[in-house]
Amino acid sequence: MSKKVIYPGSFDPITLGHLDIIQRASTIFDEVIVLVSKNINKNYMFSFKERLEFVELATKDLKNVVVCSDNGLLVDFMFKNNITTILKGIRNIKDFEYEYEMSLINQNLDPIIDTVFLLSNPIYTMVSSTNVRELIKYKKDLINFVPEKVNFRIKELIY
Ligand code: PNS
């Protein structure tokens, strides 16, 4: 049986840190489903369509990576699509505290669900979508923070 994993996130926008996790997961799992989702506690800089486009641009060359989008509860999407494993990247203790709690909630909602964590590459510890959005406000180049094609597209849209 082929093993699928789902990597959900807001991706506002996708960063090099996210892409590194996706690339590494694509060598561990048979299929990686990147889910562009909505965190109802967040106000986004980029629209749902733009965030989805960025993820598609960044992952286009990865053969076993599929991009999906959904606005509902993660566990419902997983149930509908027969996926039981969630992937999260962990940069630091703060990420772990948050993601640990999320993993408990998701497992409580559907006990079949497991969350696996990949430690972020240390070169991306300070790379976050939050920092990228801050840099965009000052029209700084994002080449060290987001995938090249995404950097280009953001410049087209905003700079
Ligand atoms: O990149 P983010 O903002 O940390 O991603 C969070 C996201 C979108 C993955 C998370 O908020 C999510 O899964 N939202 C969908 C709704 C849901 O399933 N919430 C968890 C149960 S409280």
Residues whose N, C-alpha, C, O or C-beta is under 5 A from the ligand:
A	BS01	PNS	P8 G9 S10 F11 S37 K38 N39 G72 L73 L74 V75 I105
